Amino acid sequence: MPYRFRTIIEPFRIHSVEPLRMTTEEHRRRAIREAGYNLFNLHADDVLIDLLTDSGTGAMSRDQWAAIQHGDESYAGSPSWYVFLEAVQELFPFRHVIPTHQGRAAEKILFSVIAGPGKVVPNNTHFDTTRANVEATGAEAVDLVIPEGRRPETLHPFKGNMDLEALETLLEERAPDVPVVFVTITNNSGGGQPVSMENLRGVRALCDRFGVPLFLDACRFAENAWFIRTRERGYEDRHVADIVREMARLADGMTMSAKKDPLANIGGWLAMNDDDLAERCRNLLILTEGFPTYGGLAGRDLEAIAQGLRECVDPHYLRYRIRSTEYLGEALERAGVPIVRPVGGHAVYLDARALLPHVPPLLYPGQSLAVALYEAGGIRGVEIGTVMFGRHPDGTESPAPMDLVRLAIPRRTYTQSHVDYVIEVVCAVAEHAPELPGYRIVREPPQLRHFTARFEPL
Ligand SMILES: *Cc1c(COP(=O)(O)O)cnc(C)c1O
């Protein structure tokens, strides 16, 4: 019998280290007060374990740093552009690939061209910048995730799935107003939950029936493919890259942030098959991002993304990645801390509404919990709830479907002992949850208020 071991190790060793700055609780209490109780306003040096986002915060590999040295900065037709194009089309065989400086630039360009007043864009759940870019054109953004996807404690292997009946009803009533149907893989704002291939096929069939294009918001495509491989019948022996191509072939286009699964610190793209749409998007690109062979990126960024795309579909990497997120979630669950279940791909989502029942949604329980985690242990998470989604374009406010605190795990950045520390801090704060205050907003901008709003504890 060959030996078999249960421990899933990091499939890399450390090559270059960054020191962490240790801080005291007293220092942190002062820092967060000065930041208006908004974790986005902190100096990152004052953060010990930064779980604000998994976006652009991953550790690049030796081979990505080497690729950067190959960066060619020719204004037009750089060899680095062709390396990038080939790597993208290897996984996403769309005819047109339009590089952008990050995901939201792709969204801004696409929705400027196809959305506008009177239009409605369905998605399983819009990510915050996606919703904002849809709404900025005057269009309506509708979230149609399955009902299980809105219930933190309900188990479902593909909680990110689109509610096909709800989508069908919307298309029956308003298909001419729907310029595109979007599916976000994995469903970030709904807990990093995957979408099954079967569900994607169902969305495709509806799009065909009503003559509406289907686009993927594909930021975490590799993690989604891994969940399909491990949870969906018929995919257990398939290569991850194959599963990715199958998802891509069901769609007419995509928006992408290279700061997520592609393991880069910056970048993104927009891709599609429609020649006419591509031309209109490229015309806008030239106005706002740059020439179509570099978008808003340097040649070296294009090289780092291309190499990252090869690494992120490696099954050893994905097994470690998904397992290390699950490890955090399982420990919190065992300790009785309410979290979104099952654990998603890139983050653990604490259910602040359940943990702080004494703080009503309009007093922002998620913000309260996020601030407490920072004060207690220097951990920076992010509220995903009524602060982020509660304010509507007409200026009114209502509770978001859930009040969560997301602890996002940067890729290949923190070790298991960092995660063990996070578990200890979260459990300690959870014990003191009944003492945590509500907050009120003292200043906020009209859109994407969570980035810059200032708060006061009550
Ligand atoms: C991060 C993200 C975006 C936006 O990408 P940026 O690179 O941050 O502009 C869009 N959709 C989803 C699902 C994301 O996670």
The ligand as an SDF file (V2000), in Angstrom:
LIG
                    3D

 15 15  0  0  0  0  0  0  0  0999 V2000
  -13.3700   42.4730   -8.7800 C   0  0  0  0  0  0  0  0  0  0  0  0
  -14.5770   42.1930   -9.5380 C   0  0  0  0  0  0  0  0  0  0  0  0
  -14.9900   43.0460  -10.5700 C   0  0  0  0  0  0  0  0  0  0  0  0
  -14.2850   44.3490  -10.9080 C   0  0  0  0  0  0  0  0  0  0  0  0
  -12.9440   44.1830  -11.1950 O   0  0  0  0  0  0  0  0  0  0  0  0
  -11.8310   45.2970  -10.8000 P   0  0  0  0  0  0  0  0  0  0  0  0
  -10.5910   44.7620  -11.3800 O   0  0  0  0  0  0  0  0  0  0  0  0
  -11.8110   45.3890   -9.3130 O   0  0  0  0  0  0  0  0  0  0  0  0
  -12.2570   46.5820  -11.4180 O   0  0  0  0  0  0  0  0  0  0  0  0
  -16.1250   42.6870  -11.2580 C   0  0  0  0  0  0  0  0  0  0  0  0
  -16.8320   41.5860  -10.9510 N   0  0  0  0  0  0  0  0  0  0  0  0
  -16.4610   40.7420   -9.9710 C   0  0  0  0  0  0  0  0  0  0  0  0
  -17.2590   39.5180   -9.6960 C   0  0  0  0  0  0  0  0  0  0  0  0
  -15.3310   41.0150   -9.2270 C   0  0  0  0  0  0  0  0  0  0  0  0
  -14.9780   40.1930   -8.2450 O   0  0  0  0  0  0  0  0  0  0  0  0
  1  2  1  0
  2  3  1  0
  2 14  2  0
  3  4  1  0
  3 10  2  0
  4  5  1  0
  5  6  1  0
  6  7  2  0
  6  8  1  0
  6  9  1  0
 10 11  1  0
 11 12  2  0
 12 13  1  0
 12 14  1  0
 14 15  1  0
M  END
$$$$
